Amino acid sequence: MPNSPLAPDVIVLAGGRASRMGGVDKPGLVVGGRSMLETALAAVASLGRTVVVGPPRPELAAHIVQTREQEPGSGPVAAVAAGLAALGAEPASRIVVLAADLPFLTDAVIGELVRQSADFDAVFAADPSGRPQYLIGVWRTEPLAARLAELDSVLNQPMKALVPRRTNIVALPGVDDCDTPGEIAAARSALGDRAMGESAPPAARAGAAAVSLDRARELLRTGLSRLPERVVDLHAVRGAALAAPLAAAEALPRFDVSAMDGYAVAGDGPWELRADIGFAGGQRPDGLRPGEAVRIATGAQVPEGTTRVLRDEFAQVAGDRVLHRLPETPLRSDIRRRGEDRTPGDEIAPAGTAVTPALVSAAAAVEVTTATVRGPVRARIVMTGDEIRSSGPLQAGQTRDSIGPILPELLAAQGVAVFDRVHLRDTAHGFDQVLATAADCDLLVVVGATGGGAADQLRGALDRCEARFLVPRLALRPGGSTVVAELSSGTTVLGLPGNPYAAIATLLALVPVIVAGRTGAPEPRRARGPLRNAGEISGPVARIVPARYATQPGGGWVGDPSIRTAHLGGLIDRDGLVVVPAGAHDDDHVEFIPLV
């Protein structure tokens, strides 16, 4: 929060098209253990009011003002104009303007710019080559506003259109921006030591030590780059997560309706029963006078003057069309009043909520069909191995692809949309091209080639393209060779063991958290309960084995002490998987992962 009323206000530019980055949410990319937007905000935390110009970011602190350009993606001048307008009629006398693509930025750099800005209309940082960085500067507010007012249009203008005459350029370290995937990769490499804090594994390269399943999930939930936000039809994005809270557009119900089949009545009974009937979706019956009643269906709008609905089981109609309430039946309203469930503006769901059929239905009920979301995660599956054959007769030494055909279904159950499945042969540099062209997907699921054998080429390719390793290996059996990394494009690479059971087990254990990390959804809830034969299964390393529900009192599960991992036959007639910690004892509570 601001430390001084005289401190400059701040405008952070966090939108733009990021055309050289394939349209990704560049400010949300994680570099050095935090997003570049978080780096920018940390550098100006001691200054005045802060405005972030860009798409809505519900994760930002409440004191940060958020706004958008007149036309999103219309350039930095339009963003500066929007930021200045958001500061209101009385901004500070000086304003810091900076872009959210400066991974090396520090508060010391900002402080030096502010210190040197006293005698100039604007002061800008220069990188070590002497190139001015017009999107990291301190401006006097009055000439900045005057320059904006002189422009015929602020749309798609270069920052040089705003630069005043009395300026100063200050050479400062750590002001390099990142405009391309290569620059992102270089920044991540340069900040490798910083990235290896509490949010990263002991080493960030392919040969690092294995991490536990819990630690791996934490790293994926907090360390993956978020997907860009977009406004979409809710029906089309199953598996996405809300990027902003969703609010009702209409009341629910929209008018007073009958909650039961019965009779709308006015006043105390008995009542004269009219001949007309109120149907759901039909014309509203004429108003009731005291002592009148009308037949009505569930969901129908009650006529004016209705005091309650008398449900069928509480009612009796005499032959002279007189309606009576049966003796000793309770007096109930049985009317759903307008706005009883929702009023316009009520929150339907907070940011981060997964888009499910329930959410789509709840939104439609209050006339909301679109929302700002991240996701769904779009995946490409890469099956590896010269010996794998998906169709046709097997030749000598070949093996049937028994898991590739089912992966799309398994991933879809976790909210991942698979749009491509390919087969990669075992070559020394086959993965280089696969990784270089992976920017069109959010998740690259690679089956096989994750170990240390002669044909296992994935780790070397990830090293060559300077990928950021989040999970170098898993301390889990089977599944220890699993690797998760992030490419400079933001694409997540999930390398699964080639062993069918190990691949499926680790996929089910990790993909829900990958989806949460990319979309901003909460970490999935996990079922836990007693494993009746844990002592029979546990060993020196955590294990993940098939299990069935226990039939004895108290429930829980019974796990399989041994499992053949070369096929999925061990999952037949099983209810799920259990994660058995090292040294577990009978009836210890363990995590249960249901089969989909």
Salt bridges, closest charged atoms under 4 A:
ASP9 OD2 - ARG49 NH2 3.14
ASP25 OD1 - ARG57 NH2 2.87
GLU59 OE2 - ARG374 NH2 3.98
GLU69 OE1 - ARG68 NE 3.92
ASP101 OD2 - LYS26 NZ 3.24
GLU112 OE2 - ARG115 NH2 2.65
ASP121 OD1 - ARG140 NH2 2.82
ASP121 OD1 - ARG166 NH2 3.18
ASP127 OD2 - ARG131 NE 3.15
ASP177 OD1 - ARG131 NH2 3.72
ASP179 OD2 - ARG20 NH2 3.24
ASP179 OD1 - LYS26 NZ 3.02
GLU218 OE1 - ARG215 NH1 3.26
GLU229 OE2 - ARG374 NH2 3.12
ASP233 OD1 - HIS235 ND1 3.23
ASP256 OD2 - ARG337 NH1 3.10
ASP276 OD2 - ARG274 NH2 2.83
GLU292 OE1 - ARG274 NH1 3.24
GLU292 OE2 - ARG289 NH2 3.07
ASP312 OD1 - ARG295 NH1 2.95
GLU313 OE2 - ARG311 NH1 3.55
ASP334 OD2 - ARG311 NE 2.91
ASP341 OD2 - ARG336 NH2 2.50
ASP386 OD1 - ARG425 NE 3.18
ASP401 OD2 - ARG421 NH1 3.72
ASP420 OD2 - ARG380 NE 2.84
ASP432 OD2 - HIS429 ND1 2.80
ASP432 OD1 - ARG464 NH2 3.07
ASP440 OD2 - ARG380 NH2 2.73
ASP463 OD1 - ARG205 NH2 2.77
GLU486 OE2 - ARG188 NH2 2.77
GLU486 OE2 - ARG468 NH2 2.94
GLU523 OE1 - ARG221 NE 3.07
GLU523 OE2 - ARG526 NH2 2.98
ASP560 OD2 - ARG574 NE 2.96
ASP587 OD1 - ARG532 NH1 3.02
ASP588 OD2 - HIS585 ND1 3.93
GLU591 OE1 - ARG217 NH1 2.69
GLU591 OE2 - ARG526 NE 3.58
